[in-house]
C-alpha cells in the first residue's frame, strides 16, 4: 500500500486524533500510539526493515513537537504548568534526548521494538501500584530531581520515539509527590524540548542513509508529519479540554490501560 494513498491518509487522520487526544489528556506526547502506527504502515509500504523502526520513532517525534506546544498552551491556561519546574525538566531532557537518539541508532530495529513494549508495561505496572491515590504532603521541588527526571524523560523520548511523558509523569507523581494534573501539565512542556532535540538527532543520524527513499529528512518521513499533525492538533485540544473532568485515579487508570494495551501488541509483533 502506498503511504500517500487515500486509505493510508484516513488511517493517519484517525490515529492522529487519538494520539493528540491521549497527549492532551495524559501528557504523554502521543508517541505510544503513533509509533505502532508507523511501524505497521511503513512495513506495509515496504520500507527496509533495517530502518523501519528508527524511521517510525523519528517521524513520531517530529509530529509530537507541534502537538506538545499546543497542549502546553492549553495546560498553561488551566495553571497546570509551573515555569520554574519546567526549566529544570527541559534542561535535563535536552541532554537526555541526544543520548537516547544516539543509543537507538546503534541497535537493531527488532531489539528496539521489543524493548519499547517491555518498557511500556513496566511503567504501567509501577504507575498502577504506586500512585492510585493523589499524593499527600507538600510538593517536592528539588532541582536535582527535576533535572534527573527531565534527563530520564529525554533519553526515553528519543530512544523510543515517544514524548517522554510515559516515564516523566509517573516519576513526578511518585518522586516529587505532584498531583496528576500538575504532572501532566509539566510533562507536556517537557515534551516540547525532548521531542525537538530528539527529532534533530534522528535527522542527523539518518542524513546519509542510502536506504532512505524520497520524502525522508534523515529518518523523518515528512509527508506523514504533514498529514498527521493537523489531526493530532484537533485531538490535543479535545484531550486538554477533558483533563479537568477526570479525577486523579481515573487519569491513572486511563494512562496504565493504554500503556499495557500498546506494550502488549508491540511485544507480540516483535516475537
Beta strands, then each sheet from edge to edge (+ up, - down):
strand 1: 216-217
strand 2: 220-221
sheet 1: 1+ 2-
end
